[in-house]
Amino acid sequence: MRFSLVRAGARGLAATASVLLFARTSVAAEPTLAQAYATIASKRFVDLTHGFAPGIPHWKGFRDETVTNVYTVAKDGFDAQEFCHVGQWGTHVDPPSHFHQGLKTVDQIDPKDMLMPLVVLDVHDKVARNPDYTIALEDVYAWEHKHGRIPEHAFVAMRTDWSKRWPDRKAFANQDAQGAFHYPGWSLEVLKLLYEDRHIAASGHETTDTDPGLHTTTEDYSLESYILGRNHYQIELLANLDQVPEAGAIVMVSFPKPLQGSGFPARVIAILP
């Protein structure tokens, strides 16, 4: 009996030692921030941001930007410029408060929602054939068939290559003789899948609007209202999505912190695998 108890005790001690060793190994295997930075710094960075200036494409209801040199190096010894533009200017962030009073403003966006896995839904071939194309569930399922389920807390960007029309305002609006706009957009069924089922953090696109041009022609911005109404933000007027992979990259989204801000120019950077 004593021999059996001793053996049992030995087995227990061995099992405990194994658990402790596994735990210690797991902790040791976790990279430090310095190691994570070294890995990230070795990767290729792609700027998904347009440089903004007066005359760039923008929503039809906004006035153009003005830039004034208030001090110059030649006269004052330093250069300082005054920029006057709406918050939704150039590549920009739309916080929930842009459409819904009482929801998050720019300064209330959680910093953890500014670093995300990047998912690119590539529909540029379909848009080339039909500028009024709206992204469909089959586009999402095709991505998942190749890459697996869209990860939670992802930033999902719709690649249409519409940004290649930058900075031509007429080409961006693509307005016909009857006054209708023709450019691609999201669809409600896709947005519901992404936000309600896949639980993504944010989304973005290359056009001036979430909604397709045929909708905005009639002042229908219900798709943008849907995203912002769920207390998520979006990025409009993205660039260079043709330079990033459909899966495997991460994205950094940054912008200034205006108190109670309803929008502001953003800087969006993809880090490639």
N, C-alpha and C positions, 0 to 999 in steps of 0.2 A: 504494500500500500504506500509506504514511504517513497519507494522508488518511482511509482507512478506519479505521485504528487510532485516529486522533484522534476521529473520529465515534463510534466504539465507546466510547472513554474518556469522551466527553462524555455519551453516553447512560447509561453506568454512574454517572457523577456525578449526573446528573439523577434517576436512580432512587433512589440513596442519599439524595439531598436530599428526595425525596418521602416515603421511609420515615421519615426523621427528622422531617419536618414533621408526618406523620400521628401519629407517636408523641407528639410535643410537644403536638399538638392533643388527643389522647386523654387525656393526663395533665391538661391544662388543663381539659378538659370534666368531669373527675371533681369532684363537689361537695365542698367542705370540710365538716367536721363542723358548723361554724357555719351554713353554708347548709342542710345537712340538718336541723339543729335548727329553723331558721326555718320550713322547710317543714312539719315535723311539728307544731310549736307552733301553726301556723295551722289545723290540722285539728280536727275534733270528737272529743273523748274520751268514751267510754262505759264506765262502771264495770260490770263483769260480776260483782261481788262482793256477797253479802248481808252486812249488818251482823249480827254475832252477839251473842247474849245468852242468859241462861237460858231454857229452854223451847222453843228452836228445834227443827226437825226434825233428827234424827240417827239413826245406826245403832242398831238395837234393843238392842244389847248394851252401849251406853255409858251411864254415869250423866250426869245433868244438870250443867250448869255452875253454879258459885257465884261470886259477886263480892262482895268485902269492901272497904269503905272503911277503909284502915288509917290514913290521915291525912286531915284535912279542912282547907279554907281557914279555916273559922270557928274551929276549935280550934287548928290547928297552923301556919296561914299558907300552906299548900300542900295540894294534893289528890293522893293516891296510892291506887290501887286494886290489889287482889290478885285475879287471875283464876285459877280452878282449873277446868281442862277437859282432855279428852284432846286429842292432837294432831289427830285427825280431827274438827275442830269447825268448824261453819260452812263457808263456801267454803274448801276446804283442798287441800293437796298430799298425794298419796300417792306417796312415793318407792319405788323397787324393794324396799328393805329392809323395807317394810311387810309383804310376803308372803314375801320370800326373803332369808334370812340370808346375808350376805357380799356382797350387791349394794349399789348406791348408797344412801346415807342422804341426808337433806335437805341437809346441808352439803356433800355431794359432787356435787350437781347442777351441771353446767357453766353459768356465767352466759350463755354463748352459746345455751343451750337455754331461755332465759327471754325471748327476743325473737324472734318467729316470724311468718311469714305466717299469717293467720287464715282458715280454711275453715269455713263453717257448713253442715252438712247439715241441711236443714229438713224435718222429718217431723211437724211439729206437727198438721197436718190429719189425718194417719193416726192419730196418737195420740188425737186428739179422738174418733175413731170407735172406737178400740180401745186401751184403756189398757195392754194387754199387748203392744203392738206392739214388735217388735225390728227394728232397722234392717237393710235388705237391700242386696245388691249393686246392685240396680236403682236404689236411692237415690243411691249413689255415682256410678254411670254416668250418671244423669240430671244430676247436678251437673257432671260432666266434659263432657257434651254441650253444656252452656250456657257453661261457663267455661274449658274446657281441662283438661289433666291436673293433678291435685292436685300442687302443688309440693313438692319435697323439703324437709325440715325444717319443714314446716307444723305448726301446732296445729289439730287438727280437732275441732270442737265439734258435738255433736248437739243440735239445737234441738227440744225437745218441748213447750215452754211449761209444763212441769211446775212451773217456778219460780213461776208465778203463784199456786200454792197456798200459797206461803210467807206467814206462818210457822205455818200450821196443820198440826200434826204428824199428826193423823188423816187429813187430806186427802192429805198427802204419802205416808203408808203405804198408804192406800186398801185397807185390810184387810177381807175379807168375813167373814161369820158363821162360816165354817169355819176362819178364821185365816190364809188365804192372802193374800199381798200382790199388788196389781195395779198395777204401774207399768212404764213402758217401759225398754228397755235395748239394749245393743249385741248384735251377733251375732259368732260366731267368724270366719265367712268374711269379714265386712267388716273386722274388726280385722287379720286376716292380710293382706288386700289392702293396707290402709293402712300397716302397719308393715313388712311383708316386701317389698312390691313398690313402693309409693309412697314408702317411707322417711320417714315423718313423724317429728317429734320428740316429740310428746306429743298427748294427747287429753283431752276433758272432756265433762261432761254436767250436767244440771240436777237429777237425782235423787240419792238418797243412795248409790246403788250403780251399778257398771258393769253388773252382771248384772240382767236383768229381775226383777220382783218374784216371779214364779212360780218362778224359780230360787232366789232368796234365801230363799224360804219353806222350802225343803228344804236350806238351808245350802250351796247351790252358788254358789261365788264363782270359778269357773274362768276366767271372762272377765277379771276383774280380775287374777287370777294370771297369765294369759297376758301382759297388757301389762307388768306389773311384772317378770315373769320375763325379758323381753327387755331389761331394764335401762333402761326408759323410765319416766317418771312420768306421772301423770294428775291432773286437777283435778276434784273433785266439788262439787256444789251451786252451779253457775254461775247467774248471773242476767242478765236483760236481753238475751238473745240475739235477741229480737224487734226490738231497736233497731239491729242491725248488719247489714250486707249479707252475702250468701252468699260473696262473694269481694271481694278488693281491699283489705281492712283488714289491719292488723298488730296483734299482741297482745303486751302486756308482762305477764309473770307474775312476781310477787315474793313473797317470804316471808322470815321471819327465818332465822337460821342456827344452829339448835341442833345441837351436836356429836353425831353418831351418831343424829340425830333420825329417828323413823319416821313423822313426819307433823307438819303444823303449819297453822294458818290462813293463807290466802293472800290476796293482793290482785291481781286480774286486771283489766287495763284494755285495752280495744280502742281503736285509733286509726283513724278512718274515712278512706277515700280522699277 
